[in-house]
Amino acid sequence: MLNKQLSLDEVMNLVVEAIESINISGTPKELYEPINYILSLGGKRLRPALVCLSCDMFQGEVASALHAAKGIEVFHNFSLVHDDIMDNANLRRGKETIHEKWGNNVAILSGDAMLIKAYDFVLQGKYKDLSEVLTIFNQAAIEVCEGQQLDMDYETQNEVTVEEYINMIRLKTSVLLGAALKIGAVISGASEEDAKLIYDFGVNMGVGFQLMDDYLDAFGDPEKFGKKVGGDIISNKKTFLFIKAVELDESGVMNTWLDTNDFDEKEKVDSVKSVYKKTGVDLLCVKEMNKYYEIALSKLDLINVDEPQKKALRDFSDYIRKRAQ
C-alpha cells in the first residue's frame, strides 16, 4: 500500500520550518552572525524542497531527508555569499549582501564556515548509503565551482557561444537542483535508473530556471526579483540574452558597449534592453526556457512511479515557471 502523498504546500511548509529552525551560533559572533543573517532573508527554498519532494515521490520518509535538505540549502547560500563578493553585488533578496554589511573578509570566512556546516547537516541524517549521498553532494559542489569560474571567465571574453553558456549555467545552477532530487531518491531507495531520470529532470529544469533568471535580471520587477535589475548587463555577463543580441544586432550597439569601460549604468542598461526588444531576444529567451522545461517534464514522465506520486513535482514545476508572470 502506498504511503499518503504529501502536497507541495505540505512539503514546502516542512522545509521552511526546518530551515527557519537553523541557528548556527558560536564564538566569535562576528563569524556566525552573517550566516544566520543570510539564512533569515528567506528565498524560494527550491533546493531543499526538491530533496524532500523526490524522497516523498519515491515513498521515502520525508523526515529522513530533512538533514540533507538543510545541508543543500546551507551550501547554496554559501555559494551565494562568495558569488556576491565576486560579482560586487550590493543586494541579495532585497537586502544588503554580507560583504556590503560586514566587509569582504568576514563574508569570505563566514562563507567558509557555511560550507563546513553544510556537510555537518548532511552527516546528521541516517541513510542506507551515506557514501552515495556524499558522492552526489561532492560532485555537485565541485561542478558549481567550475560553473562560477566559467562565469567569471566569460565576463572578459567577447565571444561566448550559446552552447558554452548553457554548459556554464548547467554547472553553476542546474546540477545542484539535480543533485538535490537525486539525493532524495537515494535516501528513499529508488532504483539507479529512476535516480538518474530524476537527476536529469532537475538539471533541465535548472537550465530553464536560470534562463528565466536572466530574463528577470533585465525585465523583472526589482521588488519581486530581490536583486538589482540590469546587474548582468552592467557587468557584461554573457547571458543567453546578451549572446543572442550580439549575434543579431546589426546596429553595432552591443559591441560598442562591450568595448566601453567608462559608462553611465542606467544609460547602458536602457540601451541594451532596447536592443533586446528590437532583436526579439527577450522572446527567444522565454522560448528557450520553455524548451528545457519540456525536456525536464519528459524525464519525469519516464520515472517508474504512479502518476499521482508525481503531482507535487509537477505542481512545483508549474510554480517556478510562473515567476515572470
N, C-alpha and C positions, 0 to 999 in steps of 0.2 A: 504494500500500500504506500502511495506517495505521501511524503510529508506535506503539510499545508504550505503552499507557496506564499511567500511574503510579497506584498505590493511594493512598488517603487517607493511610495511615501513611507511605508513601514521601514524599509531598508535605509532610506535617507535619514529618517529620524534616529535610528540606531547608530548610524555612522556619525551624525552631527553630535549626538550625545557623547559618544566615545571620544571624538576629537576635542570637544569642549571640556572634557574631564582631564585632559592633559595639563599638568602643571609641573614644568621642569624647573626645579629650584636647586640652589646650592650657593656656594661662596667661591669667588666674588660674585655679587649680584649683578654686576655690570656684564658678566658673561651670559647669564641666564635670562635677565630681563628682556633683552631683544628677542629671544626665542619665543617666549610667551606672548610678546607683543605681536609678532607676525602671525602666530597661530591664532591669535584673537581677532585678526582682521577678517576672518571669515573665508570667503572664496566658495567655489562651487562644490568642493569636496568630491570631484568626479572620480579621482583615482581610488580613494578608499572605498567609495561606493561600488566601484567595479569589482574590487576584491570580494565584497560581500554578495553582490548580485550574482556573480559567477558561482560562488560557493553554494548559494541557495538554489540556483538553477540546476546544479548537479546533485541536489538533495543532501548537501552537507549542512552541518550546524553553523549558522551564521556567527554565533558566539565564538566558535573556534577560529574564525577568520579575522576577528576584530583587532588582535595584536598586530597581525601582518598589515591590516588596513591602516593602523596608526603609523606603522613604520614607513609605508609607502607615502603617506601624507607628509610626514616629517621630512622624508628625503626630498619630496617635491618642493617643499618650502625652503629647504637648504639650498636647492639649486636656484630658486628664485632670488634668494639673498645674494648669492655670488653673481648671478646674471645681472642683477640691478646695479651692482658695482661696475661690472664690465660695460654695461650699457649707459652708465651715468644717468640712470632713471631716477626721477625725484618722487614719483608716485607709484604705489602698489595698492591696488584695491581702493583707490581714492584717498589713501593716507600716505604720510611720509614714509619713504623707504628707510630701512635700518641704517644704511650708510649716511643718509641725509640727517637722521636723528641723532646717531651716536658716532658717526665717523667711519671711515673705511677700515681701520684696524679692528675696531670692535665688531664690525659686520663680518669681516673675514673670519675672526676667531669664533664668533657665535655660530656662524655657518658651519665651521669645522665641528663644533660641539654637536650641532644638529645632526650631522652625518653619523656621528658615533651613536647618538641617541636613537636614530632611525634603526640601526642594527639591534640596539637593545630591545626595542619594541618587537621587532620581528622574532628575536630569540625567545621572547616571553611566551610565545604561542606553543601549543602542543600539536605536532604534526607527525603523520606517519613517515614522512620523508623530509626531514629538515634540510638535508643536503640538496635535494632538488629545489626546494623553496629558495635557499640561498644562492644556488646556481642561477636561477631565473632572475633574482634580485640583482646579483652582481653583474650579469650580462647587460641588463637594462641600465644599471648605474654607469658602467664604462661607456656604453653607447650614448647616453645623454651627454657625457663629457666630450665624446667625439663630435657629436652634433653641435655643441656650443663652440668648439674650436673651428669647425667649418663655418659656422655663422659669423664668427669674427673674421675669418679669412676672407669671406665673401664681401665684407664691408669695404675692403681695399682693392677688390678686383672689379674691373669694369665689365668683364664678360663672365657671366654665370648662366648656364642653361637651366631651363625649367626642370630637366631631369636631375641635374645636380642639386637644385633647390629642393625638390621633392625628397631626395635622399637625405638631405640635411634635416628637414623637418621630421622625417621618419625617425631619425636618430634622436634629435633633440626633444621631440614632443611625443611621438606616437608609440615608441617602444615601451615607454613606461605605462601607458594605458594597456597595451598588450600584455605586459608583464603582470600588471595588477589582476587582469582577468585570468591569466594562466595560473598565477599563484592560487587564486580562489578555486580554480578547477583542480589543481593538485591537492589542495587541502581536503577537498571533498571526495577525492579518489576517482576522478574522471579518467577515462581512457586516454592514452597518449594521443590518439587521433583527434579526440574531441578537445583536448587541451591545446593542440596545435591550431585547430579551427577557431577556438575562442581567442587565441593569441592573434591570429590573422584578422579576425573581426575587429579587435581592439586597435591594431596598427592602422588598418584602413580607416576606421572611424577617427583615429587620431590625426591622420593626414587631413581629412575633411574638416576636423575641428580647428586645426592650425590655419588652414586656408581661410576659414571664416574669421579667425582671429586677425589675420592680415587684413581682411576686408574691413573689419570693425575698427582697426587701428586708423584707417583712413576715413571711414564714413560712419563710425559708430557715435552714439551719444556718450560724451565723456562721463556723465553722471552714472550711466549704466555700465559703461565699459570699465571704469575704475582706473584707467591709465590715461596719460596724455595722448590725445588724438593727434596723429601725424608724427609720432615719435619715430616710426620706421622710416618715414620719408626724410626727416631731418638727418638721421644717421646713415642714410644711403643703404639701408638694409635691402638686400636683394630678395624681396618677396616675389610671389607669383605676379602680383600687380605690377611691380617695378620692372621685372624682367620682360614681361609681355609688352609693357608700354614702351620700353626702349626698342623692342623689336618692331612695333607697329607705328611708332611716332615718326611721321615724315617731316615734322617741323623742326626737329633737332633740339627741342626744348629739353628733353630728358638728358641728352648728352651734355648740354650746357650746364645743367645742374650737377651732373656727375663731376664736372671739371671745376666747379666753383666751390671754394673753401670758405669764403667770407660772404655771408648772406643773411638777410632778414628771415627768421624762421617762418613767420606767417606767410610771407610772400612766396617762399619755396613750397610750403605745404599747399597753399591755394593753387599755385601754378601747376604742380604735379597732379593734384586731384583733378584739375581741369583736363589735363591730358588723359588721365584715366577714363574720364567720362567720354571724351571725344573719340578715343580709340575703342571704347566699349570693353576695356579690360575689367571693369568692375563687374559686368555681367558674365564675362568669361571666368572670373574667379568663382562666382557663385555656381556656375555650371560645373567647373572642375571639382568644387567641394561636393556637389551632389553626386558626381561620378564615384568618388571614393566612398561616400556613404552607401551607395547602392552596392558596391563591391563588398563592403562590410556586411551588409544585410544578407548578401548571397552566401557568405561564410556561415552566418548564424543559421540560415535555412538548412545547412548540411549537418549541423550538430545533432547527434543521435539522442535527443530527449524529446518528450512530448511537447507539442506546440504550446499548451498552456504554461509550461515551465519557462518559456522564452518571453512571456508577455512583459515582465518587468524590464528586461533588457531592451525590448522593442520600445517600450514607453520611455526608457532612458535615452535611446537614440533620438526619438522624436523631440524630447525635451531640449537636447543640446543643439539640434538642428534649427530650433526656433529662436536662437539668441539674437538674430539680426532682425527679427520681426517686431 
